[in-house]
Amino acid sequence: MKPIQPMEPVIAPEPFDDPDYLFQIKWDGIRALAYVQEKGIRLFNRKGREITKQYPEITGADILLPGEKGIVDGELIVLDETGKPSFPLVLRRDRMQTAGSILRGVQQYPVQFMVFDLLDLNDESLLEKPLDDRLDMLSTHLVTGQKISLTESYQEEGNIFFQGIQDLGLEGMVAKEKQSSYISGKKHSAWKKIKNFRTITCWVIGYTQSLADRIASLALGAENSENSPYLGRVSSGITDKEAVLWYQRLYPDRRNLSTKVDYQPVTPRYRVKVRFLEWTPDLRLRHPSYLGEETGLT
């Protein structure tokens, strides 16, 4: 059988209601296809790279009923301390590839597989079947447990569902046509993703400057330390007045780093709130926007 590549959604600007669609959580994780075979389970990521050895807690679990074979589509996630999927944590886990680090990763960053589609069952391709039929079969044949979960589908009322996504601070939702087939390796308008802007509190670890006596952007870090992971820079949302005030506060705290960076480093003393769309693969904030200092800029 020709290898299957994940079907991808197109971007939609806003949520909507439609009786021809169902709505699912867009998990903040790593896309994976699980091939359930007689000899065991093999996992492949979005790009087709095999990741079987990296996730023994998934490949060692039951995914389909005993004796059954098939291909399921889903997302590998790691929950943070608040119980929400965390892309930085699952990416940290994904980068653990030696035997020793994988064993540590199972304990430190346990993975769950959130399944949302069934593409093949007992050597019968289901790609041409309507999504509704595939999900009915998935609910019947999937074995759920501590590590394997079925992604719930919400019917028709996408606006209400998206409000819940926002209230929970999740990444977004995917709207899917109930009668759509599965288009391997393609972005298709039958699936639409609606992103939810989220907020994060970051340390100010530096700044850039294009004019005298004012900053152009703030450099953001995840922690208050010299080796703080760099999350990117933010300029959107900073007013002219704030640009001057931030320069006056940060200029005395300038310092040098042993490694070269593309901003002026400062001793981290301040934290700011930032709105962002999503994480990039290299753990940078995509489309960040400044919301203000955590305790208020004066």
Summary of the structure (lengths in Angstrom):
residues: 298
radius of gyration: 22.2
end to end distance: 64.1
largest distance: 70.7
contacts: 893
relative contact order: 0.16
helix: 20%
strand: 38%
